[in-house]
Amino acid sequence: MEYTFNWGAFFLGILMLAASGALVIYYRPIADNFGSGAASYDRYRMWGMIGCALGFVVMLNLHTFLLTLLFSKFFGAN
């Protein structure tokens, strides 16, 4: 599969990266209001970091390559 750049995926990745970065920066007030307070601080920060990694992958349009690779292993598509 050949790599192709996609502006739509780039801007979607930027939005995902910004939202996840905001979650990493402001994890304490978000965990206090939506979670169980101090017990879930690390969990919110962890999901923010996972979101940052996924946003970076989508921004570089590598998600289509990874999904094609994964599905070709399971379903045998060429």
N, C-alpha and C positions, 0 to 999 in steps of 0.2 A: 504494500500500500504506500502510495506516495503522499508526502506531507503537503498540505495546502493550508494557507493562512486564511482565516475567516474573520472579518470585522465584527460580525454579530457575536461570535463566540468570544472574541477579545473583549468587547464591552460587557458582556454577561460575566466574564471572569473578573473584570475590574469591579463590577458591582458586588459580586460574591466576595472578593478580596476586601473591599471596603466594609461590607457588613460584618464579615468575620473579624476584621481588624478592630472594628468598634466593639465587638463582643469581647475581644481579648483585652482591650484597654479599659472598658467599663464593665468588667465582669462582676464586681462587687455589688453595685446597685441593682444590676439585672438579677443576680442570684438572690439578693435580699427581697426583691419584689415578686419574682416568678418562681423561685426555688425554695429550698429549705434553709436559706441563710448561709452561715459560715460552713455548714456541712457540705454544701455543694459548690464552693468557690472553685476548687480544682477541676471539677467536672465541667463547669461552664468555660473555664479557660482552655481545657483540653479540646472541647468541641469547637471553640473558636479557632484554635490552631489547626484542627482537622479541616475546618472550613477554609482557612487560608491556603492550605496545601491544595485542596480541591479547586479553589478559585484560580490558583496559579496554573494548575493543569488545564482547566477549561480556557484560561486566557491564552495559553500557548496552543490551543486546539489539539492537545494530545489525548483528550478523552475519547475521540472517535477512533484513534489508533488503538488505544488500550481496550476499548469495548469490542472492536473488530477482532483483535488478537484473542480476547477471552471467548467470544462466541465461536470463533473458528476452532478453538480447542474442543468445545463441547459439541458442536453441531457438524463439524467436519467441512465447513464451507471453505472454498479456495479463494 
